[in-house]
Amino acid sequence: MIKLILLALFFIHIEAYDLQENYLFEHQVIYSNDLFPELPQKFELLRIPDGTTHYRINAQVLSKSFELHGIAIDLGTVRFVNFTQLSPIDLTLLEKQLSSALLEHYPTMIIDHIQIIPHGYIKSLPKNSKVAYEPKFFQSAKGTFYIPDEQGIRYYFDYSVTATINVLHTAQKVERKEVLSDSNVESKRIPFSMFNDSPLTVPPSKQYRFRTSFKAGTLLTERNIEEVPLVLRGQKVTVVIQSDSVSVEFDATATQEGALYDMITIQKNDGKRVKAKVIGENRVELL
């Protein structure tokens, strides 16, 4: 009984290695440290048939092989592992294109590593290869891109990026329509992983406000904020009546908020309400 308890405690504290979904291979025999170079043990995992450029195996089978040698494997969501023969192509140009695109979009990003794995064996890259991105490329550290050749044939690649970025978070609880400021937001460096929307990495150059209330420490995305309207409800506005040769101005009160060129309702000093078009900050035009 004591031996069983000690054995259970050993496995509870053992470090688990994260199994990936894709690996490249140069030789038909795959060893343990081909998957995890830091492993001190080297043992054979599998043999890929000669002439095979792509091989797929159940992740559970690989996990059992490691467990037989006392090594714990974390499968995560990986169900199958793909082994693709290393293509005799230089991926440096593609890595630079990915890096340039990410750094242009996220100036504060620090990239540690970019891995690119082709979908299948590729003998050579098309001339003047230019990466085409998926719509949500800038929202995920993992994904797929392709490069088309002159005939329009697409060559697909999986990529993964290890990087960190600065993202704005709420520094305190904020209310709906509260204006962003240095006192209610702060920048935090976090791993670049997966975002539901484009993360807010720098304060906006114009005045923005929160679309809804948020608790302290909330990661902010572009969807969470909106530009402060030029006219706010209840504010005094200057009303302009423009004709060919005459321009008349008077004061009124906005009963609605509005962005540039929005049609809103205003209330004149006599209490009458009319429609007007927003033409500037606290300025409207009576049509």
C-alpha positions in Angstrom: 0.0 0.0 0.0 2.8 2.4 0.9 4.6 1.7 -2.4 1.4 2.5 -4.3 0.9 5.8 -2.5 4.5 6.8 -3.2 4.1 5.9 -6.8 0.9 7.9 -7.1 2.7 10.9 -5.5 5.5 10.6 -8.0 3.2 10.8 -11.0 1.3 13.7 -9.4 4.5 15.8 -9.3 6.0 14.7 -12.5 6.4 17.3 -15.2 4.2 16.8 -18.2 5.4 17.6 -21.7 3.0 19.3 -24.1 2.4 17.2 -27.3 2.1 19.2 -30.5 -0.2 18.4 -33.4 2.5 18.8 -36.1 6.1 17.8 -36.4 8.7 17.7 -39.2 11.0 14.7 -39.8 14.1 14.1 -41.8 14.6 10.4 -41.1 12.2 7.5 -41.1 12.9 6.6 -37.5 11.4 9.0 -35.0 13.0 9.2 -31.6 11.7 10.6 -28.3 14.0 13.6 -28.4 12.9 14.5 -31.9 9.7 15.6 -30.2 11.2 16.9 -27.0 14.9 17.8 -27.5 15.4 18.4 -23.8 14.6 14.8 -22.9 17.6 12.9 -21.4 16.2 9.6 -22.6 16.5 8.7 -26.3 14.3 5.8 -27.4 12.5 4.9 -30.6 8.9 6.0 -31.0 7.9 4.8 -34.5 9.1 4.1 -38.0 7.6 5.9 -40.9 7.4 3.8 -44.1 9.9 4.5 -46.8 8.6 6.9 -49.4 6.0 8.4 -47.1 6.1 12.2 -46.9 3.2 12.5 -44.5 2.3 10.2 -41.6 -0.5 10.5 -39.1 -0.8 8.7 -35.7 -3.2 8.6 -32.8 -1.9 10.8 -30.0 -2.8 8.3 -27.4 -0.4 5.8 -29.0 2.5 8.2 -28.7 1.5 9.1 -25.1 1.5 5.4 -24.1 5.0 5.0 -25.5 6.3 7.8 -23.3 4.4 6.6 -20.3 6.2 3.2 -20.6 9.4 5.2 -20.0 8.0 7.1 -17.0 7.4 10.3 -19.0 4.1 12.1 -18.6 2.5 13.7 -21.7 -0.1 16.4 -21.8 -2.3 15.8 -24.9 -4.4 18.9 -24.4 -6.8 18.9 -27.3 -4.5 17.0 -29.6 -6.1 13.8 -31.0 -3.8 13.0 -33.8 -0.2 13.9 -34.5 1.0 14.6 -38.0 4.6 14.0 -39.2 5.5 15.8 -42.4 8.8 15.2 -44.2 11.0 18.3 -44.0 10.8 20.0 -47.3 14.0 21.2 -49.0 12.8 24.8 -49.0 14.1 28.0 -47.2 11.3 29.4 -45.1 13.2 32.5 -44.1 11.4 34.8 -46.5 8.0 33.6 -45.3 9.0 34.0 -41.6 10.1 37.6 -42.4 6.8 38.4 -44.1 4.9 37.0 -41.0 7.1 38.9 -38.7 6.8 42.2 -40.6 3.0 42.0 -40.8 2.7 41.3 -37.1 5.1 44.1 -36.0 3.4 46.6 -38.3 0.1 45.7 -36.7 1.5 45.4 -33.2 4.4 47.8 -32.7 4.9 46.7 -29.1 5.2 43.0 -30.0 8.3 41.0 -29.1 8.6 37.9 -31.2 10.6 35.0 -29.7 10.0 32.4 -32.4 8.0 31.6 -35.5 7.4 28.1 -36.7 6.1 27.3 -40.2 5.1 23.9 -41.3 3.9 23.2 -44.9 0.8 21.1 -45.6 2.6 18.2 -47.1 6.0 17.9 -48.8 7.0 20.8 -51.1 10.0 20.5 -53.4 10.3 24.3 -54.0 8.5 27.5 -53.4 6.8 29.5 -56.2 8.8 32.5 -57.5 8.1 35.8 -55.7 6.2 34.1 -52.9 3.9 36.4 -51.1 1.9 35.3 -48.0 -1.9 35.6 -48.1 -3.4 35.8 -44.6 -6.7 34.5 -43.2 -9.1 37.3 -42.0 -8.3 36.6 -38.3 -4.5 36.4 -38.7 -3.8 39.2 -36.2 -6.0 37.6 -33.5 -4.3 34.3 -33.1 -0.8 32.9 -32.5 -1.6 29.8 -34.5 -3.3 29.5 -37.9 -2.9 28.9 -41.6 -1.8 30.9 -44.5 -1.1 30.2 -48.2 1.1 31.4 -51.1 -0.3 31.2 -54.6 1.9 30.4 -57.7 1.6 31.9 -61.1 -1.2 29.4 -62.1 -3.2 30.3 -59.0 -2.4 27.0 -57.2 -2.3 27.6 -53.4 0.4 26.1 -51.1 -0.9 26.0 -47.5 1.2 26.3 -44.4 0.5 26.1 -40.6 2.2 28.7 -38.5 2.7 29.3 -34.7 4.1 32.4 -33.2 5.7 32.7 -29.7 5.5 36.3 -28.7 4.3 38.9 -26.2 2.4 42.1 -26.7 1.3 45.1 -24.6 -2.5 45.2 -24.2 -4.6 47.8 -22.4 -6.6 46.6 -19.4 -9.0 48.4 -17.1 -7.1 49.7 -14.1 -10.4 49.9 -12.1 -14.1 49.3 -12.5 -15.4 51.5 -15.3 -18.9 52.5 -16.3 -20.7 52.6 -19.6 -19.9 55.7 -21.6 -17.0 56.6 -19.3 -14.1 58.2 -21.2 -10.8 56.3 -21.5 -8.0 58.0 -19.6 -4.6 57.3 -18.0 -6.3 56.8 -14.7 -8.7 54.0 -15.7 -6.6 52.0 -18.1 -3.1 50.4 -17.9 -0.8 48.5 -20.2 0.1 44.9 -19.4 2.5 42.7 -21.4 0.9 39.3 -22.0 1.5 36.3 -24.2 0.2 36.6 -27.7 -2.4 33.8 -27.9 -5.9 34.0 -29.2 -8.3 36.9 -29.0 -12.0 37.1 -30.0 -11.4 40.6 -31.4 -8.4 42.8 -32.1 -6.7 43.7 -28.7 -6.3 47.3 -27.8 -2.5 47.8 -27.6 -2.1 51.6 -27.4 -4.4 54.4 -26.2 -6.5 55.8 -29.1 -5.3 59.1 -30.5 -8.9 60.5 -30.3 -11.3 60.6 -27.4 -13.0 57.2 -26.8 -15.3 55.8 -24.3 -16.4 52.4 -23.0 -19.4 50.7 -24.7 -20.4 49.0 -21.4 -19.3 48.6 -17.8 -16.2 46.5 -17.1 -14.6 45.2 -13.9 -11.0 46.0 -13.0 -8.4 44.0 -14.9 -10.5 43.4 -18.0 -8.5 43.0 -21.3 -9.8 45.5 -23.8 -10.4 45.0 -27.5 -11.5 47.4 -30.2 -15.0 46.1 -29.8 -15.2 47.3 -26.2 -14.8 51.0 -27.0 -16.3 53.6 -29.3 -15.3 57.2 -30.3 -17.0 59.8 -28.1 -19.7 61.5 -30.3 -19.1 65.1 -31.3 -22.4 66.0 -29.7 -23.6 64.6 -26.4 -27.2 64.5 -25.1 -28.0 67.5 -22.9 -25.1 69.6 -24.2 -25.4 73.1 -25.5 -24.8 73.3 -29.3 -24.4 76.0 -31.8 -27.0 75.8 -34.5 -26.0 77.1 -38.0 -28.5 78.2 -40.6 -26.7 78.6 -43.9 -28.1 80.2 -47.1 -26.4 81.5 -50.2 -25.2 84.8 -48.7 -26.3 84.7 -45.0 -25.2 82.6 -42.1 -27.2 82.7 -38.8 -26.2 81.0 -35.6 -28.0 80.5 -32.3 -27.8 78.2 -29.3 -29.9 75.1 -28.5 -29.8 71.9 -26.5 -29.1 68.5 -28.0 -31.7 65.9 -27.0 -29.7 63.1 -28.7 -26.0 62.4 -29.1 -24.5 62.1 -32.6 -21.4 61.6 -34.6 -20.3 63.6 -37.6 -23.2 64.0 -40.2 -25.7 62.2 -37.9 -29.2 63.6 -37.9 -30.2 64.4 -34.3 -33.0 66.2 -32.5 -32.3 69.5 -30.8 -34.5 71.7 -28.6 -34.5 75.5 -29.2 -34.9 78.0 -26.4 -38.6 78.3 -27.1 -39.0 74.6 -26.4 -39.6 73.6 -30.0 -37.8 70.4 -31.2 -36.3 70.2 -34.7 -33.9 67.9 -36.6 -30.4 69.0 -37.3 -27.2 67.5 -38.8 -24.0 67.3 -36.8 -21.2 69.2 -38.6 -18.6 69.5 -35.8 -17.9 69.4 -32.1 -21.1 70.8 -30.5 -22.1 72.3 -33.8 -25.1 71.4 -35.9 -26.7 72.6 -39.1 -30.4 73.2 -39.4 -31.6 71.9 -42.8 
